[in-house]
Structure formats: structure tokens, C-alpha cells
Amino acid sequence: MATRSAIRFVSRRFSNGKVLSEEEKAAENVFIKKREQEKLEKIARQGPGEQAAGSTKASGGVGTPSAESTGSKVSEDKDRNYAVVAGVVAVVGAIGWYMKSGGKKQQPEVQE
């Protein structure tokens, strides 16, 4: 329900200033309800085991349903792993740079 209203709000907000008539709003509502119903039917046709495998395929992850059921939280997405490593290196570098620059404060020389 919230998804439907969010989609409706966004589509109306960014519709290039076009004001929809009541008939167009009703047609849009019917289309959204039909799309949501098709999604629910598709999920219902899949079994509980297939549903977990389908969500893995949709998210782009590579893995088997048996590996997911064991509870391992290790990501097999190569791009995401690289991003995590790059983020950690950036944070460690920033902390090192901050610590290194903190002790080099020079006192100004006084000229007479």
C-alpha cells in the first residue's frame, strides 16, 4: 500500500508539470494494482526454497540456497568486496594522515 502511494506520488510529482485527469489517475491506479498483483502471484507460484534462490539472483549475488541456509554472512559479490576494501583503506589512510599531521605544529617566530 505504501509502495503504491509512493509510486503514485513520484510519478505525479515528476510528470513535467502535467496535471492528470481523473480518468488518467484511475488508469494509473489500475495499472499499479495489476503490476503488484502479478508480482504477488509470481512469488506465490515459486516455492519457499525457490523464493530464496530467486531473491539471490535478483540481487546479483552468486551463491547456492544451501550456502544461504547455513547462515554464512560472507559476501560473494566481487565488486562489493572491492568497495569495502577501498573504503577501509581510505579510512585508515585518512586517520594516518590526521595523526601524522597533528604533531608538526610549529610555533611562529617572533621578529623584533
N, C-alpha and C positions, 0 to 999 in steps of 0.2 A: 504494500500500500504506500509506504513512504517512498519506495523507489519510483512508483508510478507518478506520484505527485512531484518528485524531484525532476524526473524526465520532462514532465509537462511544464514545470516552471522554467527549466533551462531552455527548452525548445521555444517557449513563448518569449522569454527574455531576450534571446539572441536571434530572433527571427527577422533581423534587419528592419525593425520598426513596423512590420506588417501586423495589423490587428486582425486576428482570426475571427470569422463569423461563428455563430453558434453551431452551424452545421459542420464547419471545419473542426471546431473543438470536439464535437460529438464523434466525428470520424476519427480524430486523433485518439480519443479515449478508447474507442472500439479497437483500433489497431494495437494500442499498448496492451489492452486486456488480452487480445488474441495472442500476441507475442509471449506474454507472461504465461498464458495457459499452455502454449506449445512447449515452453521451457520446462514447466512442471510435468507435463506428460512425458517428455523425453527423459527426465530424471526418474520418473516412476517406472518407465519401461526398463531402465537399467537396474541391475540388481545392486545390493549393498556393496558387494566386492567390486563390481564394475564401476560403481559410482566413485570410489576412492581412486581407481585407476584413471577414470575419466578426468577427475579434478587434477591429477598429476600431469596428464597430457595437456590439459588446458593451461596450466600454469607454466608449462615449458620445462618442467623438471624431468629428469631422466631417472627412472627407478622402477622397481617392481613393487606390486602391492604387498608382497611378503616382507620386503625390506621396510616398508612403512609401518606394518603392523608390529614390528619388533620394537618400535619406539625410538629408533636412532634419529637424532636431530642433526645429522651431518648433511650439509647441502652438497648436491652433486652438480649444481649449475656452475659451470666453469667461469662465466662472466661475473656472476655474483661473488664468487670466491676471490677473483682478482680485485674486484671493487673493495671488498672487505680488507684485503691485504694492503691495497693502496691507501685506504683510509687510516689504517693503523700506522703505516709508515709515515703518513703526513702528520698525524697527531704526535707521534714520537719525535719527529723532526722539529715540529713547532715547539714542543716542550724543551728539547735540547737547545734550540736556538735561543729561547727565552732564558734558560738557565745560564747559558754561555754569555749572553749579553748583560746579565744582571750584575756581574762583579767588575765590570770595566768602567765604572763611572769615575771620571777624572774631576778633580776639584779645579775650578777656574783659577788661573794665575792672576794675581793682583799686581797691577802696574802702578808705580808711583810717579 
